[in-house]
């Protein structure tokens, strides 16, 4: 068992350990979801850019 966990359990601060683990997990999920959102935004931006380039290509053909 990890020494930090063992110390927390011996002191009776199990609720603090649970709260810390919950907060760490929630923060990790927030970082992951923000990263995914940024990547989706970049993909959408690339898509819009390609559509604009296609429109410009078709306008030059007229």
PyMOL Python script that loads the backbone (N, CA, C, O; Angstrom):
from pymol import cmd

cmd.read_pdbstr("""\
ATOM      1  N   UNK A   1       0.851  -1.189   0.000  1.00  0.00           N
ATOM      2  CA  UNK A   1       0.000   0.000   0.000  1.00  0.00           C
ATOM      3  C   UNK A   1       0.886   1.238   0.000  1.00  0.00           C
ATOM      4  O   UNK A   1       1.932   1.262   0.649  1.00  0.00           O
ATOM      5  N   UNK A   2       0.473   2.242  -0.714  1.00  0.00           N
ATOM      6  CA  UNK A   2       1.216   3.486  -0.809  1.00  0.00           C
ATOM      7  C   UNK A   2       1.319   4.134   0.577  1.00  0.00           C
ATOM      8  O   UNK A   2       0.363   4.107   1.352  1.00  0.00           O
ATOM      9  N   UNK A   3       2.458   4.705   0.875  1.00  0.00           N
ATOM     10  CA  UNK A   3       2.675   5.285   2.200  1.00  0.00           C
ATOM     11  C   UNK A   3       1.725   6.458   2.465  1.00  0.00           C
ATOM     12  O   UNK A   3       1.247   6.625   3.587  1.00  0.00           O
ATOM     13  N   UNK A   4       1.456   7.256   1.458  1.00  0.00           N
ATOM     14  CA  UNK A   4       0.530   8.377   1.636  1.00  0.00           C
ATOM     15  C   UNK A   4      -0.874   7.869   1.972  1.00  0.00           C
ATOM     16  O   UNK A   4      -1.537   8.404   2.861  1.00  0.00           O
ATOM     17  N   UNK A   5      -1.316   6.847   1.267  1.00  0.00           N
ATOM     18  CA  UNK A   5      -2.632   6.274   1.537  1.00  0.00           C
ATOM     19  C   UNK A   5      -2.669   5.665   2.930  1.00  0.00           C
ATOM     20  O   UNK A   5      -3.653   5.810   3.656  1.00  0.00           O
ATOM     21  N   UNK A   6      -1.603   4.991   3.293  1.00  0.00           N
ATOM     22  CA  UNK A   6      -1.534   4.369   4.618  1.00  0.00           C
ATOM     23  C   UNK A   6      -1.592   5.430   5.719  1.00  0.00           C
ATOM     24  O   UNK A   6      -2.269   5.235   6.728  1.00  0.00           O
ATOM     25  N   UNK A   7      -0.895   6.540   5.535  1.00  0.00           N
ATOM     26  CA  UNK A   7      -0.911   7.623   6.521  1.00  0.00           C
ATOM     27  C   UNK A   7      -2.296   8.232   6.639  1.00  0.00           C
ATOM     28  O   UNK A   7      -2.763   8.513   7.743  1.00  0.00           O
ATOM     29  N   UNK A   8      -2.956   8.438   5.503  1.00  0.00           N
ATOM     30  CA  UNK A   8      -4.297   9.027   5.515  1.00  0.00           C
ATOM     31  C   UNK A   8      -5.276   8.107   6.231  1.00  0.00           C
ATOM     32  O   UNK A   8      -6.094   8.569   7.026  1.00  0.00           O
ATOM     33  N   UNK A   9      -5.198   6.816   5.957  1.00  0.00           N
ATOM     34  CA  UNK A   9      -6.108   5.866   6.596  1.00  0.00           C
ATOM     35  C   UNK A   9      -5.845   5.798   8.098  1.00  0.00           C
ATOM     36  O   UNK A   9      -6.790   5.726   8.883  1.00  0.00           O
ATOM     37  N   UNK A  10      -4.591   5.819   8.504  1.00  0.00           N
ATOM     38  CA  UNK A  10      -4.262   5.772   9.935  1.00  0.00           C
ATOM     39  C   UNK A  10      -4.779   6.999  10.670  1.00  0.00           C
ATOM     40  O   UNK A  10      -5.181   6.905  11.830  1.00  0.00           O
ATOM     41  N   UNK A  11      -4.770   8.137  10.010  1.00  0.00           N
ATOM     42  CA  UNK A  11      -5.237   9.366  10.655  1.00  0.00           C
ATOM     43  C   UNK A  11      -6.748   9.497  10.606  1.00  0.00           C
ATOM     44  O   UNK A  11      -7.302  10.397  11.238  1.00  0.00           O
ATOM     45  N   UNK A  12      -7.416   8.646   9.889  1.00  0.00           N
ATOM     46  CA  UNK A  12      -8.867   8.689   9.821  1.00  0.00           C
ATOM     47  C   UNK A  12      -9.398   9.713   8.845  1.00  0.00           C
ATOM     48  O   UNK A  12     -10.554  10.124   8.943  1.00  0.00           O
ATOM     49  N   UNK A  13      -8.574  10.128   7.908  1.00  0.00           N
ATOM     50  CA  UNK A  13      -8.997  11.122   6.925  1.00  0.00           C
ATOM     51  C   UNK A  13      -9.415  10.453   5.615  1.00  0.00           C
ATOM     52  O   UNK A  13      -9.044  10.892   4.526  1.00  0.00           O
ATOM     53  N   UNK A  14     -10.173   9.411   5.746  1.00  0.00           N
ATOM     54  CA  UNK A  14     -10.605   8.676   4.566  1.00  0.00           C
ATOM     55  C   UNK A  14     -11.527   9.525   3.695  1.00  0.00           C
ATOM     56  O   UNK A  14     -11.505   9.413   2.470  1.00  0.00           O
ATOM     57  N   UNK A  15     -12.331  10.367   4.321  1.00  0.00           N
ATOM     58  CA  UNK A  15     -13.223  11.247   3.552  1.00  0.00           C
ATOM     59  C   UNK A  15     -12.404  12.239   2.727  1.00  0.00           C
ATOM     60  O   UNK A  15     -12.766  12.553   1.593  1.00  0.00           O
ATOM     61  N   UNK A  16     -11.319  12.723   3.285  1.00  0.00           N
ATOM     62  CA  UNK A  16     -10.467  13.651   2.539  1.00  0.00           C
ATOM     63  C   UNK A  16      -9.816  12.945   1.354  1.00  0.00           C
ATOM     64  O   UNK A  16      -9.678  13.524   0.277  1.00  0.00           O
ATOM     65  N   UNK A  17      -9.422  11.706   1.557  1.00  0.00           N
ATOM     66  CA  UNK A  17      -8.838  10.944   0.460  1.00  0.00           C
ATOM     67  C   UNK A  17      -9.876  10.722  -0.639  1.00  0.00           C
ATOM     68  O   UNK A  17      -9.563  10.867  -1.821  1.00  0.00           O
ATOM     69  N   UNK A  18     -11.085  10.380  -0.271  1.00  0.00           N
ATOM     70  CA  UNK A  18     -12.141  10.174  -1.262  1.00  0.00           C
ATOM     71  C   UNK A  18     -12.442  11.473  -2.007  1.00  0.00           C
ATOM     72  O   UNK A  18     -12.625  11.463  -3.225  1.00  0.00           O
ATOM     73  N   UNK A  19     -12.492  12.573  -1.291  1.00  0.00           N
ATOM     74  CA  UNK A  19     -12.748  13.865  -1.926  1.00  0.00           C
ATOM     75  C   UNK A  19     -11.619  14.238  -2.883  1.00  0.00           C
ATOM     76  O   UNK A  19     -11.866  14.749  -3.975  1.00  0.00           O
ATOM     77  N   UNK A  20     -10.386  13.980  -2.470  1.00  0.00           N
ATOM     78  CA  UNK A  20      -9.246  14.260  -3.339  1.00  0.00           C
ATOM     79  C   UNK A  20      -9.306  13.419  -4.602  1.00  0.00           C
ATOM     80  O   UNK A  20      -9.057  13.925  -5.697  1.00  0.00           O
ATOM     81  N   UNK A  21      -9.633  12.139  -4.463  1.00  0.00           N
ATOM     82  CA  UNK A  21      -9.713  11.262  -5.632  1.00  0.00           C
ATOM     83  C   UNK A  21     -10.847  11.694  -6.555  1.00  0.00           C
ATOM     84  O   UNK A  21     -10.691  11.673  -7.776  1.00  0.00           O
ATOM     85  N   UNK A  22     -11.985  12.085  -5.986  1.00  0.00           N
ATOM     86  CA  UNK A  22     -13.098  12.562  -6.800  1.00  0.00           C
ATOM     87  C   UNK A  22     -12.709  13.841  -7.549  1.00  0.00           C
ATOM     88  O   UNK A  22     -12.970  13.967  -8.746  1.00  0.00           O
ATOM     89  N   UNK A  23     -12.085  14.787  -6.840  1.00  0.00           N
ATOM     90  CA  UNK A  23     -11.693  16.054  -7.460  1.00  0.00           C
ATOM     91  C   UNK A  23     -10.645  15.821  -8.553  1.00  0.00           C
ATOM     92  O   UNK A  23     -10.683  16.466  -9.601  1.00  0.00           O
ATOM     93  N   UNK A  24      -9.727  14.912  -8.309  1.00  0.00           N
ATOM     94  CA  UNK A  24      -8.712  14.607  -9.328  1.00  0.00           C
ATOM     95  C   UNK A  24      -9.357  13.990 -10.564  1.00  0.00           C
ATOM     96  O   UNK A  24      -9.020  14.350 -11.692  1.00  0.00           O
ATOM     97  N   UNK A  25     -10.275  13.072 -10.350  1.00  0.00           N
ATOM     98  CA  UNK A  25     -10.965  12.452 -11.484  1.00  0.00           C
ATOM     99  C   UNK A  25     -11.791  13.462 -12.262  1.00  0.00           C
ATOM    100  O   UNK A  25     -11.789  13.453 -13.493  1.00  0.00           O
ATOM    101  N   UNK A  26     -12.498  14.336 -11.549  1.00  0.00           N
ATOM    102  CA  UNK A  26     -13.320  15.353 -12.220  1.00  0.00           C
ATOM    103  C   UNK A  26     -12.441  16.323 -13.004  1.00  0.00           C
ATOM    104  O   UNK A  26     -12.786  16.712 -14.120  1.00  0.00           O
ATOM    105  N   UNK A  27     -11.324  16.709 -12.433  1.00  0.00           N
ATOM    106  CA  UNK A  27     -10.410  17.617 -13.135  1.00  0.00           C
ATOM    107  C   UNK A  27      -9.823  16.949 -14.375  1.00  0.00           C
ATOM    108  O   UNK A  27      -9.689  17.578 -15.424  1.00  0.00           O
ATOM    109  N   UNK A  28      -9.478  15.683 -14.248  1.00  0.00           N
ATOM    110  CA  UNK A  28      -8.951  14.949 -15.397  1.00  0.00           C
ATOM    111  C   UNK A  28      -9.967  14.846 -16.519  1.00  0.00           C
ATOM    112  O   UNK A  28      -9.625  15.009 -17.690  1.00  0.00           O
ATOM    113  N   UNK A  29     -11.224  14.575 -16.161  1.00  0.00           N
ATOM    114  CA  UNK A  29     -12.273  14.514 -17.178  1.00  0.00           C
ATOM    115  C   UNK A  29     -12.512  15.868 -17.826  1.00  0.00           C
ATOM    116  O   UNK A  29     -12.794  15.945 -19.022  1.00  0.00           O
ATOM    117  N   UNK A  30     -12.401  16.933 -17.045  1.00  0.00           N
ATOM    118  CA  UNK A  30     -12.568  18.273 -17.606  1.00  0.00           C
ATOM    119  C   UNK A  30     -11.469  18.578 -18.609  1.00  0.00           C
ATOM    120  O   UNK A  30     -11.746  19.096 -19.691  1.00  0.00           O
ATOM    121  N   UNK A  31     -10.239  18.270 -18.269  1.00  0.00           N
ATOM    122  CA  UNK A  31      -9.119  18.517 -19.187  1.00  0.00           C
ATOM    123  C   UNK A  31      -9.300  17.694 -20.456  1.00  0.00           C
ATOM    124  O   UNK A  31      -9.089  18.198 -21.559  1.00  0.00           O
ATOM    125  N   UNK A  32      -9.689  16.427 -20.307  1.00  0.00           N
ATOM    126  CA  UNK A  32      -9.896  15.560 -21.468  1.00  0.00           C
ATOM    127  C   UNK A  32     -11.007  16.102 -22.363  1.00  0.00           C
ATOM    128  O   UNK A  32     -10.854  16.151 -23.583  1.00  0.00           O
ATOM    129  N   UNK A  33     -12.124  16.509 -21.760  1.00  0.00           N
ATOM    130  CA  UNK A  33     -13.244  16.994 -22.568  1.00  0.00           C
ATOM    131  C   UNK A  33     -12.908  18.318 -23.257  1.00  0.00           C
ATOM    132  O   UNK A  33     -13.335  18.545 -24.389  1.00  0.00           O
ATOM    133  N   UNK A  34     -12.153  19.194 -22.595  1.00  0.00           N
ATOM    134  CA  UNK A  34     -11.746  20.441 -23.242  1.00  0.00           C
ATOM    135  C   UNK A  34     -10.794  20.178 -24.405  1.00  0.00           C
ATOM    136  O   UNK A  34     -10.866  20.850 -25.434  1.00  0.00           O
ATOM    137  N   UNK A  35      -9.915  19.215 -24.245  1.00  0.00           N
ATOM    138  CA  UNK A  35      -9.004  18.853 -25.332  1.00  0.00           C
ATOM    139  C   UNK A  35      -9.784  18.292 -26.520  1.00  0.00           C
ATOM    140  O   UNK A  35      -9.509  18.638 -27.668  1.00  0.00           O
ATOM    141  N   UNK A  36     -10.759  17.423 -26.238  1.00  0.00           N
ATOM    142  CA  UNK A  36     -11.586  16.868 -27.304  1.00  0.00           C
ATOM    143  C   UNK A  36     -12.394  17.955 -27.998  1.00  0.00           C
ATOM    144  O   UNK A  36     -12.547  17.936 -29.220  1.00  0.00           O
ATOM    145  N   UNK A  37     -12.907  18.896 -27.227  1.00  0.00           N
ATOM    146  CA  UNK A  37     -13.673  20.000 -27.801  1.00  0.00           C
ATOM    147  C   UNK A  37     -12.793  20.865 -28.699  1.00  0.00           C
ATOM    148  O   UNK A  37     -13.229  21.296 -29.766  1.00  0.00           O
ATOM    149  N   UNK A  38     -11.572  21.117 -28.277  1.00  0.00           N
ATOM    150  CA  UNK A  38     -10.646  21.909 -29.091  1.00  0.00           C
ATOM    151  C   UNK A  38     -10.306  21.184 -30.391  1.00  0.00           C
ATOM    152  O   UNK A  38     -10.218  21.812 -31.446  1.00  0.00           O
ATOM    153  N   UNK A  39     -10.115  19.874 -30.323  1.00  0.00           N
ATOM    154  CA  UNK A  39      -9.810  19.120 -31.541  1.00  0.00           C
ATOM    155  C   UNK A  39     -11.013  19.093 -32.481  1.00  0.00           C
ATOM    156  O   UNK A  39     -10.845  19.186 -33.696  1.00  0.00           O
ATOM    157  N   UNK A  40     -12.236  18.964 -31.932  1.00  0.00           N
ATOM    158  CA  UNK A  40     -13.434  18.983 -32.776  1.00  0.00           C
ATOM    159  C   UNK A  40     -13.597  20.350 -33.434  1.00  0.00           C
ATOM    160  O   UNK A  40     -13.977  20.441 -34.602  1.00  0.00           O
ATOM    161  N   UNK A  41     -13.308  21.407 -32.685  1.00  0.00           N
ATOM    162  CA  UNK A  41     -13.386  22.750 -33.235  1.00  0.00           C
ATOM    163  C   UNK A  41     -12.375  22.931 -34.371  1.00  0.00           C
ATOM    164  O   UNK A  41     -12.686  23.563 -35.380  1.00  0.00           O
ATOM    165  N   UNK A  42     -11.186  22.389 -34.214  1.00  0.00           N
ATOM    166  CA  UNK A  42     -10.168  22.478 -35.258  1.00  0.00           C
ATOM    167  C   UNK A  42     -10.589  21.714 -36.503  1.00  0.00           C
ATOM    168  O   UNK A  42     -10.391  22.185 -37.623  1.00  0.00           O
ATOM    169  N   UNK A  43     -11.176  20.521 -36.308  1.00  0.00           N
ATOM    170  CA  UNK A  43     -11.648  19.752 -37.469  1.00  0.00           C
ATOM    171  C   UNK A  43     -12.756  20.502 -38.197  1.00  0.00           C
ATOM    172  O   UNK A  43     -12.779  20.527 -39.428  1.00  0.00           O
ATOM    173  N   UNK A  44     -13.670  21.111 -37.455  1.00  0.00           N
ATOM    174  CA  UNK A  44     -14.749  21.878 -38.089  1.00  0.00           C
ATOM    175  C   UNK A  44     -14.187  23.083 -38.830  1.00  0.00           C
ATOM    176  O   UNK A  44     -14.647  23.415 -39.922  1.00  0.00           O
ATOM    177  N   UNK A  45     -13.199  23.735 -38.241  1.00  0.00           N
ATOM    178  CA  UNK A  45     -12.559  24.883 -38.891  1.00  0.00           C
ATOM    179  C   UNK A  45     -11.880  24.450 -40.195  1.00  0.00           C
ATOM    180  O   UNK A  45     -11.965  25.153 -41.201  1.00  0.00           O
ATOM    181  N   UNK A  46     -11.218  23.313 -40.178  1.00  0.00           N
ATOM    182  CA  UNK A  46     -10.596  22.785 -41.395  1.00  0.00           C
ATOM    183  C   UNK A  46     -11.650  22.492 -42.461  1.00  0.00           C
ATOM    184  O   UNK A  46     -11.447  22.774 -43.642  1.00  0.00           O
ATOM    185  N   UNK A  47     -12.782  21.923 -42.028  1.00  0.00           N
ATOM    186  CA  UNK A  47     -13.867  21.618 -42.954  1.00  0.00           C
ATOM    187  C   UNK A  47     -14.407  22.890 -43.606  1.00  0.00           C
ATOM    188  O   UNK A  47     -14.597  22.931 -44.821  1.00  0.00           O
ATOM    189  N   UNK A  48     -14.652  23.919 -42.810  1.00  0.00           N
ATOM    190  CA  UNK A  48     -15.168  25.181 -43.336  1.00  0.00           C
ATOM    191  C   UNK A  48     -14.157  25.808 -44.292  1.00  0.00           C
ATOM    192  O   UNK A  48     -14.533  26.378 -45.316  1.00  0.00           O
ATOM    193  N   UNK A  49     -12.890  25.703 -43.955  1.00  0.00           N
ATOM    194  CA  UNK A  49     -11.843  26.249 -44.822  1.00  0.00           C
ATOM    195  C   UNK A  49     -11.841  25.527 -46.175  1.00  0.00           C
ATOM    196  O   UNK A  49     -11.712  26.164 -47.221  1.00  0.00           O
ATOM    197  N   UNK A  50     -11.982  24.212 -46.151  1.00  0.00           N
ATOM    198  CA  UNK A  50     -12.007  23.451 -47.402  1.00  0.00           C
ATOM    199  C   UNK A  50     -13.238  23.791 -48.235  1.00  0.00           C
ATOM    200  O   UNK A  50     -13.145  23.881 -49.459  1.00  0.00           O
ATOM    201  N   UNK A  51     -14.381  23.981 -47.596  1.00  0.00           N
ATOM    202  CA  UNK A  51     -15.593  24.370 -48.327  1.00  0.00           C
ATOM    203  C   UNK A  51     -15.403  25.743 -48.964  1.00  0.00           C
ATOM    204  O   UNK A  51     -15.811  25.958 -50.106  1.00  0.00           O
ATOM    205  N   UNK A  52     -14.787  26.670 -48.237  1.00  0.00           N
ATOM    206  CA  UNK A  52     -14.530  28.006 -48.793  1.00  0.00           C
ATOM    207  C   UNK A  52     -13.579  27.919 -49.987  1.00  0.00           C
ATOM    208  O   UNK A  52     -13.758  28.625 -50.980  1.00  0.00           O
ATOM    209  N   UNK A  53     -12.575  27.061 -49.890  1.00  0.00           N
ATOM    210  CA  UNK A  53     -11.642  26.898 -51.000  1.00  0.00           C
ATOM    211  C   UNK A  53     -12.357  26.312 -52.218  1.00  0.00           C
ATOM    212  O   UNK A  53     -12.087  26.711 -53.350  1.00  0.00           O
ATOM    213  N   UNK A  54     -13.268  25.366 -51.986  1.00  0.00           N
ATOM    214  CA  UNK A  54     -14.038  24.794 -53.085  1.00  0.00           C
ATOM    215  C   UNK A  54     -14.937  25.844 -53.722  1.00  0.00           C
ATOM    216  O   UNK A  54     -15.042  25.903 -54.947  1.00  0.00           O
ATOM    217  N   UNK A  55     -15.580  26.663 -52.919  1.00  0.00           N
ATOM    218  CA  UNK A  55     -16.419  27.730 -53.451  1.00  0.00           C
ATOM    219  C   UNK A  55     -15.615  28.697 -54.312  1.00  0.00           C
ATOM    220  O   UNK A  55     -16.066  29.117 -55.377  1.00  0.00           O
ATOM    221  N   UNK A  56     -14.417  29.046 -53.836  1.00  0.00           N
ATOM    222  CA  UNK A  56     -13.552  29.932 -54.625  1.00  0.00           C
ATOM    223  C   UNK A  56     -13.150  29.282 -55.941  1.00  0.00           C
ATOM    224  O   UNK A  56     -13.060  29.957 -56.966  1.00  0.00           O
ATOM    225  N   UNK A  57     -12.911  27.988 -55.917  1.00  0.00           N
ATOM    226  CA  UNK A  57     -12.548  27.271 -57.130  1.00  0.00           C
ATOM    227  C   UNK A  57     -13.696  27.295 -58.137  1.00  0.00           C
ATOM    228  O   UNK A  57     -13.473  27.494 -59.331  1.00  0.00           O
ATOM    229  N   UNK A  58     -14.917  27.094 -57.656  1.00  0.00           N
ATOM    230  CA  UNK A  58     -16.073  27.097 -58.564  1.00  0.00           C
ATOM    231  C   UNK A  58     -16.402  28.506 -59.056  1.00  0.00           C
ATOM    232  O   UNK A  58     -16.893  28.662 -60.174  1.00  0.00           O
ATOM    233  N   UNK A  59     -16.144  29.524 -58.252  1.00  0.00           N
ATOM    234  CA  UNK A  59     -16.396  30.905 -58.693  1.00  0.00           C
ATOM    235  C   UNK A  59     -15.450  31.290 -59.823  1.00  0.00           C
ATOM    236  O   UNK A  59     -15.838  32.015 -60.740  1.00  0.00           O
ATOM    237  N   UNK A  60     -14.213  30.810 -59.764  1.00  0.00           N
ATOM    238  CA  UNK A  60     -13.238  31.131 -60.804  1.00  0.00           C
ATOM    239  C   UNK A  60     -13.606  30.455 -62.121  1.00  0.00           C
ATOM    240  O   UNK A  60     -13.219  30.926 -63.191  1.00  0.00           O
ATOM    241  N   UNK A  61     -14.341  29.370 -62.050  1.00  0.00           N
ATOM    242  CA  UNK A  61     -14.738  28.638 -63.263  1.00  0.00           C
ATOM    243  C   UNK A  61     -15.828  29.339 -64.039  1.00  0.00           C
ATOM    244  O   UNK A  61     -16.020  29.052 -65.221  1.00  0.00           O
ATOM    245  N   UNK A  62     -16.549  30.252 -63.406  1.00  0.00           N
ATOM    246  CA  UNK A  62     -17.667  30.942 -64.103  1.00  0.00           C
ATOM    247  C   UNK A  62     -17.213  31.979 -65.057  1.00  0.00           C
ATOM    248  O   UNK A  62     -18.037  32.627 -65.702  1.00  0.00           O
TER     249      UNK A  62
END
""", "prot")
cmd.dss("prot")
cmd.show_as("cartoon", "prot")
cmd.util.cbc("prot")
cmd.orient("prot")
